[in-house]
Amino acid sequence: MEEKRECCCHKTKERSDEEYKSLINRLNRIEGQIRGIRGMVEKSAYCPDILIQVAAANAALNSFTKELLANHIKTCVAQDIRDGKDETIDELVSTLQKLMK
């Protein structure tokens, strides 16, 4: 009997209900923030007010990124390393380099 794993085999991942709900909730809030910013632009809001909201949306995206990255490392990366798939480390390094541009 094959053990079910949470890994990034075939470039997909099975997420727990808790992880899925958390990520979707964050994305829904971010989507609302972006719609709010668009509304501010459409209503000709004062630039600094819009910029503050953009900063808040950026912070929310960064928070989403940190949560997703932590989950990825704890599940996919850790399991692949245990399985001897060292190429996952190179993929992680490449991903981190892209995130830090």
C-alpha positions in Angstrom: 0.0 0.0 0.0 1.5 3.3 -1.1 1.6 6.1 1.5 -0.2 9.3 0.5 2.3 12.2 0.6 1.9 16.0 0.4 4.6 16.8 -2.1 5.2 18.7 -5.2 5.4 15.6 -7.5 4.3 16.5 -11.0 4.3 20.2 -10.0 1.0 20.0 -8.0 0.3 19.8 -4.3 -2.4 18.4 -2.2 -3.1 20.9 0.5 -4.8 20.3 3.8 -8.3 21.9 4.2 -6.8 24.2 6.8 -3.9 25.4 4.5 -6.3 25.7 1.5 -8.8 27.8 3.5 -6.1 30.0 4.9 -4.6 30.8 1.5 -7.9 31.4 -0.1 -9.0 33.7 2.7 -5.8 35.7 2.3 -6.3 35.9 -1.5 -9.9 37.0 -1.1 -8.8 39.8 1.2 -6.1 40.9 -1.2 -8.5 40.8 -4.1 -10.8 43.1 -2.1 -8.0 45.5 -1.4 -7.1 45.6 -5.1 -10.7 46.3 -6.0 -10.7 49.1 -3.3 -7.6 50.6 -4.9 -9.2 50.5 -8.3 -12.3 52.3 -6.8 -10.1 54.9 -5.3 -8.5 55.6 -8.7 -11.9 55.7 -10.4 -13.1 58.2 -7.8 -9.9 60.3 -8.3 -8.8 59.8 -4.7 -5.8 61.7 -3.4 -2.5 60.0 -4.5 -1.0 59.5 -1.0 -4.3 57.9 0.1 -4.0 55.4 -2.8 -0.4 54.8 -2.1 -1.1 53.9 1.5 -3.6 51.3 0.3 -1.1 50.0 -2.3 1.4 49.5 0.5 -1.2 47.6 2.6 -1.9 45.4 -0.4 1.8 44.8 -0.9 2.2 43.8 2.7 -0.8 41.4 2.4 0.8 39.8 -0.7 4.2 39.5 1.2 2.4 37.8 4.0 0.7 35.4 1.6 4.1 34.7 0.0 5.7 34.0 3.4 2.9 31.6 4.4 3.0 29.7 1.1 6.8 29.5 1.1 6.9 28.2 4.7 4.3 25.5 3.9 6.3 24.6 0.7 9.5 24.2 2.7 7.9 22.2 5.5 6.1 19.8 3.2 7.4 19.5 -0.4 11.0 20.5 0.1 11.5 18.5 3.4 9.9 15.4 1.8 11.9 15.6 -1.4 15.2 16.0 0.7 14.2 12.9 2.7 13.6 11.1 -0.6 17.1 12.1 -1.9 15.8 14.6 -4.5 18.5 17.2 -4.1 17.4 19.0 -7.2 14.6 20.4 -5.0 17.2 22.5 -3.2 18.2 24.1 -6.5 14.6 24.8 -7.3 14.1 26.4 -3.9 17.2 28.6 -4.3 16.0 29.7 -7.8 12.6 30.5 -6.4 14.1 32.5 -3.5 16.2 34.5 -6.0 13.1 35.3 -8.0 11.3 36.4 -4.9 14.1 38.7 -3.8 14.4 40.7 -7.1 
